[in-house]
Amino acid sequence: MTYYHTMPKTKIAVSLDSALVNEVDTLVRQQRFPSRSQAIEAALAQQLARLRRTRLAEACAQLDASEERALAEEGIGSDLADWPEY
């Protein structure tokens, strides 16, 4: 996945393990990414997206399906008479 961010950039300094930097440099040399910055940005964006999905899945797992169904169906029967017939 190539990630090209179009929003304004903020320059930061980070410390990385030398082995990770070597791997990133290899990807840049192989033209998988145009620069170290873009490679690291893409990896970070992908990891953050994965964490968001995980948090959503964890929150959904805590829901009680029968309670959610009851809440969703609450009042539907009584409101049907008020709906126009199509």
C-alpha positions, 0 to 999 in steps of 0.5 A: 500500500502506498500512502500519499498524505495530502494534508500539511506536514509536521516535522518531528524527530524520532529514534528508531532501531537501526535494523528498522532504518536499514529495512526502510532504506532498502524499501526506498532503494527498491523504490517501494517508497519515495522517501524514508518519511513516506515509508514511515508515514505509511506504516504508521497510518496502517498501524493506526487504522488497524488499531482503530478497527481492533478497538471497534471490534472490541467495543462491538464484542462487549455489546449484548446482541439480544439487548441491542436487538430489543433496543432496535425493535423497541417501539417499531410495532406501535409506530407502524400504524402511523407510517403511510402505506406505499 
